[in-house]
Amino acid sequence: MSDRYTVRRDGLRLDQVAREALGSWTNGIVEATLDRNPGLALLPTILPVGTVIDLPPRPAADPVRKKVAKIWGEA
């Protein structure tokens, strides 16, 4: 069973819903939400009140980060 979110106030965008409900809007969360909700991308940027959104699973608490080579030392 997946989680659902219902837009209950004016002025919310999908990235704001993702941040509020899932704690992040990065790492493909908005895209995953659009994949799970056919037709959601056809709605206005500001989501209408009453819109029901099927949410993807909550992301891992600590995403894996790539080690970046430092060409100028450890400054």
Backbone torsions as a table, in degrees:
resi	resn	phi	psi	omega
1	MET	NA	134.6	-179.5
2	SER	-100.8	163.0	177.9
3	ASP	-83.2	149.8	177.1
4	ARG	-124.5	147.4	178.5
5	TYR	-125.6	132.6	176.0
6	THR	-111.6	126.3	178.4
7	VAL	-69.0	121.4	-175.2
8	ARG	-116.4	-2.8	178.5
9	ARG	-141.8	155.9	-179.4
10	ASP	-70.5	153.8	170.2
11	GLY	90.0	7.5	-178.0
12	LEU	-90.7	136.8	171.5
13	ARG	-103.1	165.7	-177.5
14	LEU	-62.3	-38.9	178.7
15	ASP	-63.6	-35.2	177.3
16	GLN	-68.8	-39.0	176.8
17	VAL	-62.4	-44.5	179.6
18	ALA	-60.5	-43.7	179.5
19	ARG	-64.1	-44.4	-178.4
20	GLU	-66.6	-44.7	-173.7
21	ALA	-86.5	-33.3	-173.8
22	LEU	-115.7	-8.3	177.5
23	GLY	87.8	0.2	-179.8
24	SER	-163.6	154.2	173.8
25	TRP	-120.8	6.9	-177.0
26	THR	-100.8	-178.2	176.6
27	ASN	58.3	36.5	174.1
28	GLY	82.3	10.0	-177.4
29	ILE	-67.3	-43.1	179.6
30	VAL	-64.0	-42.2	178.7
31	GLU	-63.5	-41.3	178.3
32	ALA	-64.6	-36.4	177.9
33	THR	-66.2	-42.2	177.8
34	LEU	-64.1	-38.3	178.1
35	ASP	-62.5	-35.4	-177.4
36	ARG	-81.7	-11.2	-174.4
37	ASN	-129.0	80.5	178.1
38	PRO	-57.4	134.3	179.7
39	GLY	93.6	-15.5	-179.0
40	LEU	-64.0	-36.0	179.8
41	ALA	-67.7	-17.6	179.1
42	LEU	-82.3	-13.0	179.0
43	LEU	-76.2	161.9	176.4
44	PRO	-60.6	160.0	178.7
45	THR	-57.0	-43.8	174.3
46	ILE	-84.9	112.4	-173.8
47	LEU	-68.2	136.9	177.5
48	PRO	-66.3	143.8	175.4
49	VAL	-60.0	136.0	-179.9
50	GLY	98.4	-8.7	178.2
51	THR	-64.3	128.7	178.5
52	VAL	-102.0	128.4	-175.9
53	ILE	-120.1	127.7	174.6
54	ASP	-83.6	115.7	-174.0
55	LEU	-90.4	145.3	173.7
56	PRO	-74.2	170.9	177.1
57	PRO	-60.3	149.2	178.3
58	ARG	-63.1	136.2	-179.4
59	PRO	-68.3	160.7	177.2
60	ALA	-59.6	148.4	-176.7
61	ALA	-64.3	-33.9	-177.0
62	ASP	-129.0	96.2	-178.4
63	PRO	-64.4	151.0	179.2
64	VAL	-71.4	129.8	-179.6
65	ARG	-111.1	138.8	178.2
66	LYS	-77.5	142.9	175.5
67	LYS	-78.8	129.9	-177.6
68	VAL	-101.8	130.1	176.6
69	ALA	-69.9	131.9	179.3
70	LYS	-102.6	112.7	-177.1
71	ILE	-84.1	-12.8	-178.1
72	TRP	-110.7	16.1	178.8
73	GLY	94.8	-160.5	-175.6
74	GLU	-100.1	36.0	-177.5
75	ALA	-68.7	NA	NA
